[in-house]
Amino acid sequence: MKKSARAMRMERHHRRMAKDSKLSLVSLMDIFTILVFFLMLNASDVQVLQNSKSVVLPESTAKQAATETLVLMVNNNELLLQGRKLATVAAIMARPEELIPELTAELAYQGTKAPTAAVDEQGSTQENPTDKAITIMGDKDIPYALLKRIMQTCAQAGFTNISLAVESIENKASTGAEVTQ
């Protein structure tokens, strides 16, 4: 039986379309490699400190980025070190002494947890300045007398590299502004 021209054309079309198509994995791998490099390079640029809704940071034009240190959070009600409540602000302000005993004890404990010296290639021991660093995230409305007591307690405990966390005016990201003593 003779096929019509239309039937032959349809048969030819079905044979052509029935061939297996191949997926090019090379271009797909290139795209994912570029994506991985992009994410790796851009992920390290952002450093944001943990923030609480109870702490409203003061604004500043500081350009220095925050580093990974102990975080001391102070709001209008309580004093927290690494998220652990140490004392209430009312109890601290009611005491006549300048140092805060709860903070002193916790900083002494935190100071013993981290190694204070590093050994270089020659075998000599060098002091690592970031081990005794602390970042104070203080609410912008806390009294200056409280901030002074906190900084004095930190300095007495050996944490002399004190940074104050501020809200950057340009991009509203948390950064650290170094405080010299």
C-alpha positions in Angstrom: 0.0 0.0 0.0 1.3 3.4 -1.0 1.7 6.1 1.7 0.6 9.6 1.1 3.1 12.4 1.1 1.8 13.7 4.3 2.2 10.3 6.0 5.8 10.0 4.8 6.6 13.5 6.0 5.1 12.7 9.4 7.1 9.4 9.6 10.3 11.2 8.7 9.5 13.9 11.4 8.9 11.2 14.1 12.1 9.4 13.3 14.1 12.7 13.5 12.5 13.7 16.8 12.8 10.2 18.4 16.6 10.5 18.6 17.9 10.9 22.2 18.9 14.5 23.0 22.1 15.0 25.0 22.5 17.4 27.9 25.7 19.4 27.9 27.1 19.1 31.4 30.2 21.2 30.7 28.3 24.4 30.5 26.2 23.5 33.5 29.4 22.8 35.6 30.9 26.2 34.4 27.8 28.1 35.6 27.9 26.3 39.0 31.6 26.9 39.4 31.2 30.7 38.7 28.3 30.7 41.2 30.4 29.0 43.9 33.3 31.5 43.5 30.9 34.4 43.5 29.3 33.2 46.8 32.6 32.5 48.4 34.0 35.9 47.6 31.0 37.9 48.6 30.1 35.9 51.8 33.3 37.0 53.6 32.6 40.8 53.1 29.6 40.9 55.4 30.2 40.8 59.1 27.1 41.5 61.2 27.1 41.2 65.0 24.1 39.5 66.6 21.6 42.1 67.5 18.7 42.2 69.9 15.6 44.2 69.6 16.2 45.4 73.1 19.4 47.2 72.1 19.3 50.2 69.9 22.9 50.9 68.8 24.1 54.5 68.5 24.9 55.7 64.9 28.4 56.5 63.7 30.5 57.0 60.6 33.0 54.4 61.7 34.6 52.4 58.8 36.3 49.6 60.8 34.6 46.2 60.5 33.6 44.1 63.5 35.9 41.2 64.5 34.9 38.0 66.2 35.3 38.7 70.0 33.4 38.3 73.2 30.1 40.2 72.9 28.9 42.1 76.0 25.3 43.3 75.4 23.8 46.1 77.6 20.2 47.3 77.4 18.2 49.4 79.7 17.4 46.3 81.9 20.2 43.8 82.0 23.8 43.0 81.3 24.5 39.9 79.1 27.9 38.4 78.1 27.7 36.0 75.1 23.9 35.8 75.6 24.1 34.9 79.3 22.5 37.2 81.8 25.0 38.5 84.5 23.2 41.2 86.3 20.4 43.8 86.1 21.2 47.4 85.4 19.3 48.6 88.5 21.4 46.3 90.7 24.7 47.6 89.1 23.7 51.2 89.5 22.6 50.7 93.1 26.1 49.5 94.2 28.7 52.1 95.3 31.7 50.2 94.0 33.1 50.9 90.5 33.7 47.3 89.4 30.9 44.8 88.6 31.7 41.6 90.5 29.5 39.3 88.2 31.2 40.7 85.1 34.7 40.3 86.7 34.0 36.7 87.5 32.6 35.8 84.1 35.5 37.6 82.3 38.0 35.7 84.4 36.3 32.5 83.3 36.2 33.5 79.7 39.9 34.5 79.8 40.9 31.1 81.0 38.9 29.3 78.2 40.8 31.0 75.4 44.5 30.5 74.9 46.4 33.8 75.5 49.6 33.0 73.6 50.4 31.6 70.2 53.6 29.7 69.2 55.2 30.8 65.9 57.4 28.8 63.5 60.6 29.5 65.6 59.0 28.1 68.7 58.8 31.4 70.5 55.6 32.4 72.3 53.9 35.6 71.2 50.9 37.4 72.8 47.8 37.3 70.6 46.0 40.6 71.0 42.6 39.4 69.8 42.3 36.9 72.6 41.7 39.7 75.2 39.3 41.7 73.0 35.7 42.4 73.8 32.9 44.2 71.9 30.4 46.2 73.9 26.9 46.4 72.3 25.4 49.2 74.5 22.0 50.7 74.0 22.3 54.4 73.0 20.2 55.4 76.0 22.2 53.7 78.8 23.8 56.1 81.3 27.5 57.0 80.8 28.3 56.0 84.4 27.2 52.4 83.6 29.3 52.3 80.4 32.3 53.7 82.4 31.9 50.9 85.1 31.6 48.2 82.4 34.7 49.5 80.6 36.7 49.8 83.8 35.7 46.2 84.8 36.8 44.9 81.4 40.1 46.7 81.7 40.7 45.4 85.2 40.0 41.8 84.0 42.6 42.1 81.3 40.3 42.8 78.3 41.9 46.0 77.2 41.1 45.8 73.5 37.6 47.2 73.9 35.3 47.9 70.9 32.0 49.6 70.9 29.4 48.3 68.4 27.6 51.1 66.5 25.1 51.3 63.7 26.8 52.5 60.5 25.1 55.5 59.0 25.9 54.6 55.3 24.6 51.1 55.1 23.0 50.5 58.5 25.2 47.5 59.2 26.8 46.8 62.6 30.5 47.7 62.8 33.0 48.1 65.6 34.6 51.3 66.5 37.9 50.9 68.4 38.2 52.5 71.8 41.7 53.4 73.1 42.5 53.6 76.7 
